[in-house]
Amino acid sequence: MSAALKTPTPETTRRVIRIQLLTLIWMAVEAAVSLSAAWMARSPALLGFGGDSAVELLSALVVLRRFYRPVDEAHAEARAARIAGGLLFVLAAVVILASFLTLLGRVEPRRSLVGIILLILAAVVMPWLAKQKRKLSAATNSAALRADAAESAVCGYLALIALAGLAVNAIWGVRWADPLAALALLPLVVREGWEAMKGKPCCDAV
């Protein structure tokens, strides 16, 4: 059984709200830019990353609501986690389809400078956000905040994997690198979706 949620100090609560607002702003921009770049570049790797960003946006909103309105919302949080997990499984199916269409030559991924820049920024920003959330989760003993920290860390890993595929395609013109990078994202996406469905508060990666 998990420990009870500690009553945070007003300053700790303000810090949680600030970091979650920052996460919401960043994830909204990240999801919009990466999904738009994925559409324009026909990139399965960017599609997988952008879909995960959208799910992380939902997770950050759940945590913000818990601390902004500190009432018992265990059922609402569990429901949001199940929705997020289901969305990740749908995302995994879409990434598989897009990747195989690319590998079969039905879709040709293009170079995406915008996508590469975004992934570089995400690879720096997301680990920093995860570190801040881990500190705050220790101060509040919040399972929701620990789970959100885990998702931020996973998002950073996804950025590095997707960046490798886009960079190889952009530099050497190896078109199959993009869909292979997208398929490499799947274990992390599926794992995150499964743990969200189970309501697991954290993961070993963080």
N, C-alpha and C positions, 0 to 999 in steps of 0.2 A: 504493500500500500504506500502511495506517495505521501510525503509530508504535507502538512497543511500549509496553505498560502500564508506567508508572513504578512503582517500589517506594515506596509512600507511607510517610511517617513514622507512628509510632503515633498521634500527635496528629491527623494528617490523617485516618487511618483512623477514629478515634473521631468526628471531625466528620462524616464521610460517614455513619457508622452513625446518628448522632444525627439528621441531616437526613432520612435515609431512614425512620427510625422515626416522626418527626414527619409525614412525607408519608403513611406507611401509616395512621396514626391519622386524619389529616385526610381522606384519600381514602375511608376506610371510612365515616366519618360523612357525607361529601359524597355518596357513591354511594347510601347507604341513604336519606338524607333526600330527595335529588332524585328518586330512582326512586319512593319512596312518594308524594311530592308530585305526580309526573307521573301516577301511577295515580289519585289522588284528584281532580286537576284535569283529567285527560284532556289533558295538555299534551304535544304532540309536541316542543316546544323543550326542556322539562325531561327528556323521555325521551332525547333526543340527548345532552344534557349529562350525565345520570346514567350513560348507557352508556359515554361517554368516561371518566368518573371511575372506573368499574369496571376499564377497560382500564389506566388509569394506575396503579391499585392493583397490578395484576399486574406492570407495568414496575418500580415501586418495589421490589417484593418480589425481583425478579430482581437488581437492583443491590445491594440489602441483602445478599443471599446471597453475591454475588461478593466483597464487601468483608468480610463477617463470616467467610466461609470462603474465604480467598484461594487458590484452586486454579484450574487451567485448566478453565474451564467454557464454552469458546467454543461447543461444540455445544449445550449446554443453553440458553445465552443465545439462540442463533440459533433454536432450536426454540420458545422462549417468544416471541420476536419474531414468528415466523410465526403462532403461535396468536393473539397480540394483534392482528396485522394481519387475520387471518380474522374475528375477533370484531368488528372495526370495520366490515368489509364487511357482516356480518350486521346490525349496528346500523344502517348506512346504509339497508339494505333496509327494516327495521322503521320507521325514521323516515319514509321515503318513503311507505310504506303508511299510517301514522298521519296524516301531513300531508294526503294526498289524501282520506282519509276525512273529515277535518275540513273541508277546503275544499268537499267535496261535501255537507256538512251532515249526514253520518252520525254524527259525533261532535262535541259542542260543548265546547270548552275553557272551563274556569272560571277565575276569578281565584284566584291562589295567593300569599298573603302570605308563607307559609313559603318558597316557591320564590324569591320576589323577595329576601328577606333572605339566603337561602343564596347566591344568585348575586352579590349585592353583596359578601358576605364572600369568595367565591371570586375575584372580580375583584381583590381586594386581596391575598389570601394567595398565590395561584398565581404571580403575577409575582415576589413576594419569594422563593418557593421556587426558581423558575427561576434567579434571580440567584445564590443561594447555590450551587446545583448547578453553574452555569457556572464559578464560581470554583474549586470543588473538582475539576471535570473538568480544568481547566487544571493543577492541582497534581498530578493523578494520570495525566493523558493517557488517561482512560478513555472509550472510545467508548460504553459502556453508560450511563455517567453523563451524557455529552453528550446522548444520545438521550432520557434521562429528563428532562433539563432542557428539551429541545425540547417534550416532551409536556406538561410543566408550563406552559410558555408558551402552547401551543395551548389548554390547558384554560382559561387566563385569557381568551383571545380568545373562546372558546366561551361563557364566562360573560357577557361583555359583549353578544354577539349575542343570546343567549337572554333576557337581562335586558331588552333593548330590546323584544322581542316581548311578554313578559309585562307590562311596564310599560304599553305602548300598550293592550293588552287590558284591564288593570285600570283605567286612568284614563279611557279614552275608549270602552271596550266594543267595540273593533274586534276581533272574534273571529278574523278571518283573519290578524291580525298574528302570532299564535302559530305557526300552521303555516308561514307565510312565513319567520319567524325560524328555524324548524327546518330548512327547506330551505336557508336561507343557511348553516347549519352544515355541510351535506354536503360542500362542497369541502374544508374543513379536515379533516373526519373521513376522507374517502376518501384525501386526500393523506397523512395520518398512517398510515392502514392500508397504503397502497402502499409507503411508505418503510419501514415495519416489516417488510413481506414481503420487501423487497429487502435488509434488514439495514443500511439507511443509518444511520450513527451520529449524524447531526445534520442540522439544516436551517437555511436562511438566516434564518428568523424569529427565531432566537435569536443 
